[in-house]
Amino acid sequence: MTTKKRVGVLISGRGSNLQALIDANQAPDYPAELMVVISNVPGARGLDRATEAGIQTCVIDHKNFASREDFEAELETALNEAGVELLCNAGFMRLLTEGFVRHWLNRHINIHPSLLPAFKGLHTHRRVLETGAKITGCTVHFVRAAMDDGPIVAQAAVTVRPHDTEDSLAARVLEAEHKLYAHALKLVAAGTVRVEGEHVVGMAPEAGQTALFSPPLPDTL
Ligand code: GAR
């Protein structure tokens, strides 16, 4: 059996995506092992999830540091101590400096609740509803210095329903996020995919499924 990649997870809050990764890690053949969960927010719910799963936790409150670089130096120390090889942002709401991003280049992934490059940033679902978009979704991508930017590992599409509210849409996208993140981390940790020229390659094109239509296509046009 190949050795599992040692993974660190960065969180800022609820940690439901972290929970999806914890659950995926229960499978004996999952190619990643969660070594440490680090939160920049004291008391984040995700810290309890990690503790319940027996994973080491660490709080590094960015408010206690004079600069982003000082905060990140502390982050690096914690990641080194845990022997982390691969980093996952799971609802980590802090921009990282170019130096940090460069150090973890192509070893650092993030999940965002939209079909990137559309709807980067905050209040994604509200903005999707405002535009009248019919399909949205979620994306796992390698991290680059710009917010919610970088080579796309995997995406899931979610249909917007006529009476969706921000909350109902967020809940359906979140369900897709949980499946997508576990799947994407598996691809990255196993080395199935890699970055070439700022695109992620390695998946056979025929692995893609049929297009998603919203409204659905009738049987005959
Ligand atoms: C998730 O929806 C995640 O995609 C989003 O924050 C939420 C965290 O929820 N991340 C971003 O918007 C990053 N730009 P969780 O703490 O329950 O995983």
Boltz pocket constraint, residues with backbone or C-beta under 6 A from the ligand:
constraints:
  - pocket:
      binder: B
      contacts: [[A, 13], [A, 14], [A, 15], [A, 16], [A, 17], [A, 18], [A, 46], [A, 90], [A, 91], [A, 92], [A, 111], [A, 112], [A, 113], [A, 121], [A, 148], [A, 174], [A, 177]]
      max_distance: 6.0
